[in-house]
């Protein structure tokens, strides 16, 4: 089985960009839905 030595194909770039943007979206939703309300209720 021939494995590619370098991962410079555009599909790898698109896959990594998709995973990163999905992770950033999940992080943003987590902060918006859990961290912000926690801080608001902790300050009251």
Buried (B, 14 or more C-beta within 10 A) or exposed (E): EEEEEEEEEEEEEEEEEEEEEEEEEEEEEEEEEEEEEEEEEEEE
